[in-house]
Amino acid sequence: MSLKLDKAGEFDSLSASYLFSEVRQRKSKFLGKNGGEVIDMGVGDIAYPVCETVVEALVRASLEMGDNARFRGYPPESGYQFLKDAIARFYVEMGALIDAEEVFVGEGAKSDASSFCDLFGPAETIIPEPVYPVYRDSALMRGNSITYLSGNKENDFLPLPHGLAKTPAIIWLCSPNNPTGSVYGLGGLQAWVDYALDSGSVILFDAAYSAFAPEGYPKTIYEAKGAESCAVEFCSLSKSAGFTGLRCSWVTIPRGIKLGGARLIDLWRRRQSAKFNGVSYIIQRGAEAALSKKGAEECAEIVNIYKKNSRILGGFLKKVTYVGSGDGSPYIWFECPKGFTSWEFFDRLLGEVRLVGTPGCGFGPSGEGFFRLSCFATEERAREALGRLEKLSLWN
Ligand code: PLP
């Protein structure tokens, strides 16, 4: 039966989400025909389990849930105070003045970021590309018009607002970036914050990879002066603490930011109370443990392996082609050799050395001719991948 109702938003304008399914299809077709194995550096999922301190906290909290005196029901929508306090301390340590009441715990930066668009009416949206597709799809679903800014070799995949009209807009920024691994320095972030303040825009800053920012680079948008008046930040424990399967994130909304006469923080609180019932107690205790001194040290050891992988693969690639990603970034972003398109290179890498990555063109038009390798692998796997990359016949 066909419903006699209209579709919501602008679903027709969404392109089919085919990138990873096409990658999977080509990989399984290859394996079906040739047998054996491949190394898959395409997906951005973690390779190591959560650390001991987190596991202990999860177990303790699980036991509490089975205890008459200590079990908990619905959690507070914005998160338990103990976790909001831990997150506020995380910001204070970075020199950012975020307090616990400006923190909202969520179940993943993907859903937080896309849900946040509920707060805005029809608005111009500025999106640098190549891009994590969630910002684009969320804007399109709401029927917002999008101005794409090209990230390319000339601007080191870090577009700036120079020359943009001072029209109020929703601005998406992600640094360290997925897919390009590029990282804004303080000057770049300041340019964006100044532009947002001048134009009455909001910056939605995705800091999901902040743990990977190189020494001396900002880990939070709040390092830029004035960001507390125009920027909302999304952060996640998925990649920094191995929470992709546990699910925990947060949004920080400085209380001074207003939208249509209301405080943005109050609009989000209202939205969450209508549509969200909070993150489980057990997970929040795990998140608190990940942010503790001991937990953070254990998580950093794992992040350091991913960073090392990045240096292992990036070190070689820098000798043979242009590499756009920053030092120790979670994704290596490089130019395909010999003018190959992204998909041509994908097929060649798979066919010749049995290595899978992600074609850059899947993240936006400026990604054509580029390629992404994920560094979320065990060190052993990354070294094997390096051996295969070195054997590829295309480099000279
Ligand atoms: N933001 C970026 C840029 C990402 O690459 C990802 C996941 O790959 C997310 C957000 C989603 O994070 P989460 O697992 O917290 O939903």
Residues whose N, C-alpha, C, O or C-beta is under 5 A from the ligand:
A	BS01	PLP	G44 G108 A109 K110 S111 Y132 C174 N178 D206 A208 S236 S238 C248 S249
